[in-house]
Amino acid sequence: MKKQFLFIFFAIVIFSCSNSNSPKSVVAAFLKGLEAFDYPEVEKHCTPRYAKYLSVVISMGAKNTANEGLPKILRDSIVGDRAYVFVQNRKDINLEDIVLLAKIDGKWKVDLPMKK
């Protein structure tokens, strides 16, 4: 009985710590897809609005020519159905960029900033 309890307890801890839908994990997968030029994978992690924007940019022939490696994910901030993930650009370590996310159907997706 004690072994079963320990097994269940550790299984819950392990699965709760591996949240693949956290804003940080979504941004990490999004950035890895961009670096690998895997645009179908990238589109899985962004909103339909961002996917449309991305397809226009790709159709214009834009390519990722910077070979700087992936930005370092620093922290995130969640406010309701919006999240902000702060990343550090490898080229300028004193500069932080913000990746915006929106929660759609319970999943975090990379989004474009809202126009004012």
Secondary structure, 3 states (H helix, E strand, C coil): CHHHHHHHHHHHHHHHHCCCCCHHHHHHHHHHHHHCCCHHHHHHCECHHHHHHHHHHHHCCCCCCCCCCCCEEEEEEEECCEEEEEEECCCCCCCEEEEEEEEECCEEEECCCCCC
